[in-house]
Amino acid sequence: MVSGPAGALREALGSHHARDPVEAVDVARLQALIEGGDDVFARTTAVHVTGSAVVVHPPTRRVLLRWHPRMQMWMQVGGHFDPGEHDPLAVALREACEETGLTDLRAQADEPVQIVIVPVPANDLEPAHEHADFRYVLTTEDPDAIVAESEDAQLQWLTIDDAIAQTTEANLRELLRRVAF
């Protein structure tokens, strides 16, 4: 086990195999930030880590997407590390539970399916920055138990093809292509 606050990140990065050149660049960049001593957990840094997931229901071969009000698009669930959190899978699970109301979520694997660095535009509260996102696949056996956390963050179950058609980001389309039932 790798120690220190960034230990779980180093472990996830070390076990992850980038599947395309873009992802390889993002992984190398994140490794350099961590090894350079950047506090990638602090939301105030220009690049900070997040944990997210595509929630799947294997029997129906559907995936769950969430409307993201700030980004104005359908996306996977997920978000920021809370103070004291260091494990990206634990963050992805916590955020997925909070955003979907599902309580039976399980990771398909302990390793991320994708690691990408994505731009986040400025708003009234934050300057433009980037998220180094550790992405997982989570499963549920109770898809009808979803509860949106707010009216402006609706949820929808879709086939992979329909989910890809609903998304505008190339990195999210790639994540959806990597989902295995």
N, C-alpha and C positions, 0 to 999 in steps of 0.2 A: 504494500500500500504506500502511495506517495503522500508525504505529510505536508502540513501547512495549509493555510486557507485555499491556496490554488491547487492543492494535491488532487482533488477530485477532477478538476479541469484538466490537469496534466494527464491523469489516468485516462480520461475520456478521449483526449487528443491522441494519446499514445496508442490506444486500441483502435482508433478510427482509421479507416482507409478511404481517402478521398477518391471519389468515383469519376471525377472529371477535372480538367486543368483549372477551372475557375474555383472549384472547391479546394483544390490543393493550394492555391495562392492564399485563400482565406484562412485555411488551417495554419499555414506557415506564418502568416501575418499575426494571427492570434498567439501562436507559440512564441513569437518574437516579443510581443507585448508583455506576455506573462513573464518570460525569462528576463526581460528588461526591467522588471519591477513595477510595471504599471498596475494600478489598482483597478483591475477590470471588473470588480464587483460594485464600485461606486457609480451611481447613476450620473454623477457630475463629470465623469471622464468622457472624452470624445468617443471612445469605443468602450462599451461595457457589455457584459454577458447577459444573456436571457436564456430561458428554457421554454421550449414550445413542443407541441405535439399535434399530430393528426390522430383523431379518435376514430376508430373503425369498429364496425359491427360485422365480424366475419360471416355469420350465417347469411346475411343479406348483401354482403360485399359492398356496403355503403360506407362513406366517410362523412364526418361532421365538420362543417365549416361555420365560422362565426363572423358576423358583420362587425368590422372594426371601425367605429365611428371616426376616430382620428384619421385613419388612413383612407377611409371611404372605399373599402373593398372587403370582399370575402377572404378570410384568412384562416389559418390553423389557430388553435387556442394556445395561450402561453403568455409569458410576461417576465418581469424583472425578478431578480433575486431580492429577498427581504434581508434586512440586517442579520448577520450570523449564518445565513445559508451559503453553502459552498458546493453542493451537489446538483449538477444541472438536471439530472433525471428527477430528483426530488422536487425541484422547482417546477418542471414541466407537469408532474403529477398534481402538485398543489394547485397550480394555476388552472389546469384542466378541470379539476373538481370545482373550483370556485366559479369558473366561467360557464360550466355546463350543468352543474347540479348533480352530475353522476358520481355515485359513491363506490362503484365497483371497478373502477379503472385499474388496469394492469398493464405493465410494460410488455410489449412483445419481445423486447431484448433489452439488456442493460446498456448496450452501446447506442450512441446516436445513429440515426439513419443518415443524417446530413448535418454538416456544420457550415454555416455561411455567415458572412458579414453583410448586413443590409443597411441602406441609408434610411434615416428617419428625419422627415422635414421638421423645421422649426415650427413652434406654435407660440402662443402668448406666454407660456410657462417655461419653455425649454428652447435652447438653440438647436440647430440641426446637429445631429450626432449619428452614430452608427451602433447597431446591435450585433454582437457576435452571438449568433443564435445556435444553440445545441438543440437539434430537432429529433424527436422520438415518434414511435407509433405506439399508441395506447389502445387497448381493446375494452369493450363493454359487452355485457350480455343483456343489458336492459336499455336499449336505445330509446324507448318511449318515456324514460324517466328524466329526459333532459328538461332543464329549467334555465332559461336565459337569465343572466344576472341583472339585466336591465332591458327596458323596452327598446333602447337604441343599439343593443348588442344581440340581435336575433341569431338563432341557430337554425341550420338546415342540414338534413341528411341528403346526400347525393351519391350517385354512382361516381366512380373515378372519372369517367369521361365527362360527366356533367360538371364535376368539381373543377376539372381542368378548364372547361369552357367558361366557368364562372370567374376564374382568377386571371389577373393581368400580369402578375410577376413571374418571370421565367424561373426564378429559384423555387417558388412555390409549386409551379407546374412540375419541376424536376422532383421535388419532394413527393408529390402525389404519384408520380410514375414509379417511385421506389417502394410504395406500399405493397406489401405482399400479404395475401389473405391466407 
